[in-house]
Structure formats: structure tokens, C-alpha cells
């Protein structure tokens, strides 16, 4: 499988502080149509390749999990596999993520009138209440990064960091909140917990309990 979205260097990444992430999430929750596009990796720890390949069939509100089962490369090719076999996983939704995903489910741009991609191209706006035109199709990484990631962080008033740093931040904060490394590795999609320890700062007990720690790390109240 061709290389999917990843950084070329392994240098230490700048990451946002929990306070800065909280600021970004506060802004994103008010940015109803676009906020989830740049808040999602901070709350789910996904790679951009995993986020952009998500379909609504992968989101289970009843069981409160998001299933990662495919990836999308920078050219838009979609593969029924992830970066590693361990990348095929279920991510429990925290209260904040669940609330934002519920709202996004209502406002997400449809493809031919039906929900399909979780993070589709939004299309061109028309005069309200007409729906957007030409939306609901595939969103490429370069467009997501330019139109949602860079713009969202700037408007939220937080420093620019790379998209992968959101995953780094997610994993680091789970560890800082005391979640055992085996569980962090499982949620992050690492086959070996030593990868989690070796490339990020610092056994499933209860995934839902653990993922709640990410809200605590960002100072989020129960929603």
C-alpha cells in the first residue's frame, strides 16, 4: 500500500498545552459547521488519514464508539486498512466528542441528500435556506489542512501546530492523566506499548472511563 499521510521527519513536535486545547475546543463548539473538522483529532487521537476516511457507518452512537477501519492517502486513494494492523480499532467517545458529533450529524453536508462521509467537502453556500451545492464528496488532505486546520487554529487564537501534533497531544494527555500505557496504546492504535512510550511523552481496564480523562485533561465540564 502506498504511503499514507505522515510527516517526513521524526523531530520533536510542538504540541498545544491543555489550556490552549480547551481554548480551541471552546471556539470549535461555537463554530457549528466547521469546528469538528479541526477539533476531532484532539478528542479522538486519530491520524489525518484515518479522520478523512471516516464514514457515518463507522460512528455508533448507541455503543458510543467510533470504528477506525480504513485510511485515505494525500491523493485521495482510500484503503480498507490502516497504517498498521493495530490501527483497526474502536475509539470510545468522550462526552465532549459525542456532543460535537451529534451536532455534526445534524449539520453535516449530505451526498445526494444522504449522510455518507463524516468529513466531506462542504460545497458552495447558497442563500439560506437553500442547501450547499456540490458538497458531500471527498475532502483531500491539502484542502482539509488549508481550509479547516490552519484556519481553525488561527481563528481560535492558538499557536499553529502540525495536524499530527493533535494525536501526540491526545496520547500525551491520556498518559499524564494516569491511564495505563497498554490501554493508551490500544486506543491510539499502537501494536506495541513501547511505541507509545518511545515516541510520545511518557490492557483494557475500561475504555470509556479512560477516554473521559481526555475531557478532564482539557478542563471540560460534563456536557
N, C-alpha and C positions, 0 to 999 in steps of 0.2 A: 504494500500500500504506500503511495506517495506520502511524503512528509506532510503532516497537518500543522496547523497554526502553532508556532512556538518561537521563542526568542532564540537568536543565534548565539548569544553569549550566556555564560553562567555566572556573571558578575553579581555581586550582592545587589539586591533590588531595594530601592526606596519604597517604603510602604507607608500608608496613612496611619496616624495614631487612632486609637478607638474614638477619641473625641472628634477627630476630623471625619471619621466614617459616620459617626452619629449626626454630624452636621450635614453630610451628604445625604443620608437617609431621610432626614427631616425635609430637605429640599425635594428629594425624589418622590416622597409621598404626596407632595403638593403638585408635582409635575405628572399629572394623571396619565397622560398618553405616552410619555417618553421615559419617565422615571425608572420603571422596572428594567429598562434596557441596560442602564449602567449600574443600578443597584444590585441586580441579580447575582453577579459573581461574588460580591461581598457577603451575601447571605447564603449562597449555595456552594461556594468554593469551586466552581466549575472552570474549566478551560474555555476560552472563546470558541474553540472548535466544537465543544460539547454544547454550549449555550445556543449557538446559531443553528444547530441541527435538531433542537427540541421541537417536538410536535405536541399538540394538546392531548393526544392519546397517551403521552408519557407522563401526564400530570394527573395524579389520583387524589382528589380532594377528600374522598371518603376515607382512605387509609393514610392520608396526609404525607404522601411521598412523591418524589419526582424520580423517574427512572431514566438513568443515563444509559443509552444503548447504541448510539451512533455518533458520528463526527462529520464535520464539514471542513474541507481544506480552504485555503485562501482563494482558490479559483472557483469555489462553489461546488466541487465534487463532494457527494455525500456517501459515506461508507457505513455499512452495518457493523461497525466495530469502533472501538475507542483506541486511544494511544497505546494502552496495554490491556491485557485481558482483565486485570483488576479494575480497569476503568468502567466496566459494565457494572453498575451499582445502583442502589436506591439511596436517595438523599432525603431524610426527613425534613419537613418544612417547619421552621420556627414560626412563632406567632406573627412576627413582622412579615416574613416572606409569604406566609399563607394569605394574610390580609392583602398584600400588594398583588399577589397572583389572582386572588378573587376579583379584585377591581380590574385588573388587566384582562381577565376573562370576559368581562362585560364590555370593555372598550377596545379590545384588540381588533385590528383590521382583518376583515374576513377575506377569504379567497373564494370568489364566486358565491358570496353570501354565506359561507360556512367557515367556522373556525378550523384552522389547519396548523399553520406554523405558530409557535409561541412568540417568536421574534421575527415577524415578517417585515418586508419593506412596507412603509406606511402609505405610500402613494401620494398623490397630489390632493391637497384640500380643495373643497368646493364651498360655495356659500352654504352656511348652515340652513336647514338640517340635512342637506344632501351628503351622502357618504363620500369618502375619499375615492379618487379614481385610480385605477391601475395598482391598487395595493393588495397585500396579502401574499405576494410572491416571495421568492428567496431574497434574503439580505446577505450581501457579501461582507466579509470581514473588513475590508478597507472602508466601506461605506458605514458600517456599524461604528468603527473606531472614530471616523471623522464626524459623523452626524450625531452620534449618541454619546460615545465615551468621552472624547475630548471636550465636546460642547457641554455635556452634563457636568463634568468635574469643574469646568470653568465657571459655569453659571451657579454651581453650588458654593463656589468660593473656596475650594480646597486645592492644594497643590496637584500638579499633574503627576501621575504615576502610570506605569505601563498597565495594560489590561491584566497581565498575568500576576501583577502585584496584588490584585484583589484576592486571588486564590491564595497567595502567600499570606496575606493579612488574615484571611479566614482560618487557615490552618494554624497560624501562629497564635491567634487569639483563643482557639479551642484548647490548645496546649496550655496557654497562660491561665485559662480558667480551670485547669486541673483535669481535663478529660484525658484518660489514658491513651498512650500513643497508638496502641493497637486499634482502638476504635476510631481515632482521628485518621489513621491510615485507611481504614475501611470506608469511611465517609468520603475521604479525598480521592479514593481510587488508587492507592499505592499497594502493590503486591507485598512489599517488604516494609515494615515499620521503620527500618533503618534509613530508608529513603526519606521518610518523613522527618526523622531526626537529623539526617545529614544535610538536607537541602533547605530546611525551614528552621525557624527558631524553635529551638527546643523540641480482638477480644470484645466483643459487643456486650456491653453491660445493658445499656438502654439507649438506642439511637435517638429517640425523641427527647429524652432527658438531656442527652449530650448536646443536641443541636440547639436546645434552649439556651445553652451557655453563650451562643453567639449573640443573642439579643442582650444578655447580661453584659457581655464584653463591650457592646456599643451603647450601653446605658439606656436600652429601650425598655419602656414600661410595657406591661401586658396589654395587648390590643384585642 
